[in-house]
Amino acid sequence: MHPETTAFGPIYLSEQGFAERYGVDRRTVQRWRITGEGPPWVRLGVRRVAYRLSDTEAWAQARTYPHRAAEIASQTREGA
């Protein structure tokens, strides 16, 4: 079994769980969801959203750089 799944399927993080895991404020997570800067999310109800752990890990990996110059180069390519 994949470490990011259970016998019931993928592992999901609540909005608060996602914020705690990545050390950011819950309002930041909400802003990322509105602007599209954050990872994909799932609507579970009228007032409830969740984040698949595998999506959050992929999102974080895509923002991992060996040094600041690599980050800047990536941003330059995205803006071009």
N, C-alpha and C positions, 0 to 999 in steps of 0.2 A: 504494500500500500504506500502511496506517495506520502511524504511527511506533511504535506499541506492539505491532506484530506483525512476524513474519518470514514468509518463504515457507512455513514449516512451521506457522504459526499464532501464537497469542498468546505474548508473552514472559512467562516465569515467573521469580520470584525465590525463592531458597532462604530458609530462615528466617534464616540469617546475612546473606544479601544484603539482605533486607528490613530487618534491624536496622541494618546499615551505611548503607543508603540514607537512613534516617530518623534516624540518630544516636542510637539507643537500644540498651540492652543486650539480648542475646539472651534472657535470662530475662524481660525485660519483654515481649518479643514472645510468649513462651510463655504468660505470664500473661494477656495480652490475648486469646489464642486460647481459653484456658480460660474466661475471664469473658465473652467475646463483645464486648469493647471494641475489638478490632482488626478489620481488614478480613476479608472472606471468604477462606477458604483451601481448598486442594485436597489431599486425601490421595493421595500417589503410591505409598505402600508402607506397610508396618507401622510403620516408624520414619522416614518421610520425608513432609514436607509442603512445599507451595510456595504462593506467592502470585502471582496474575496481576497483572502490572504495572498494567493498567488498573483493577483493583479497588483496589490500593493508592493510586493517584492519586485515584480517586473518594473513597476514605475520607479522605485528607488534605484534599481540597477541601471536604468536608462539615465539616471542623473548622477552616476558615479564616475568620477574623473581621477586620473592619476596625479594631476596638478592643475593649477588655476589656468594655465595657458591652454590646456586641452578643453576646459569648460568654455573659455572665451572663443576658441576656434569653433566649437560646436554651435555656439550661439550665432556666430558670424555666418556659418553655413545655413542655419535655419532661417536667418533673416534675408538671405540672398535669393 
